[in-house]
Amino acid sequence: MTLILLDDVTTDTTGTTENIQNTNNKEYGIVQCDIAGTATVTIQGRLSPSMSWHDVHEFTAPGATRITLFKQMRAVAAGVSGGAVRVELIND
């Protein structure tokens, strides 16, 4: 399943919380970040709404990486300037 964590945002934004449906019991997923311009994008995860967010990975340039999956995931974009930011997560 592919989830959009940030959808072409052009301002500093905290993305919506995505609940990971991990029916195939995978521990890891792939996250890809496209940054047109400049931005710092932090991928965050937590086990439940009662837990604090944990920083999983940070991007300052376009890229992709394998990450540990949490029950809830989100992306936070800061310092967005000169273009859009898009982040997708695949967990299958």
N, C-alpha and C positions, 0 to 999 in steps of 0.2 A: 504494500500500500504506500502510495506517495502522498505526503502531507506538505502543504505549503505553510511554512512558518512565517515568512514575510513575503508579501505580494507586491513587488515593485514600489516600495515605499521611498519617498523623497525627503522625509523629515525624520528626526529622532523619534523612534517608535518602539514600544514593547508589544510584540505580537501576541495574538490570542493563545491561550493555553490549549494545547492539543493533547487529548487522551490517546495514548498509544494502545492500540488493539493488537497485542502480541500473541496471536493465536498459535503461531508456529514456534513459540518459546525461544526466539532469537535474543541473544544478549547484546548484539551490536546492530547498528544501522549505519547507513552512509548519509552524510549531510553535504550538500553542495551550496556554496554561497557565490552569487554574482554581485560584484560591486562595480558600478559605473561611476567613477569619481572617487571620493574618499568616504570612508566610514570605518567604524569598529563594530563588528557584529559578534555578540556573545551568545552562544548556544547554552541554554540552561535546562536542567531537569530536576524533578523531585518525585518522591514516591507517592505523596498524597497531598491534598490541599492543606493539611495541618502542618506540613513540613516546609522549611525554607528552601529557596531556590539554590541549586548548586551549579556553579560554572563548569561546563563540560569542555568547551573549546572556544577559542577566540580567533576571528578572521579580521585581518586588516587589508587583505587583498583577495581577489577571487581565488577559489580553491575548493577542494573536497577532502573529506577525511572520514575515517571510520570512528564512530563514537559508541559509548555505552548507552543503551536505551534505559530510560526511566519511564515510570507509568505516565508521567506528564512531562511534556517538553514545550519549550518556547524559544524564540530568538529575540534579542534586544539589539537595536541599531542605535548607535550614538555617533555624533560628529558627522552626520550625513551631509554631504555637500557635492554639488556638481553632477549628480546623476542618481539613478535608482538602485535599490538593493532588493534582491530576491533570494530567498533561502528555501530549499526543498529538502525533505528528509524521506528516505525510503527505508522500510524495515522488513522487506520480504525477500 
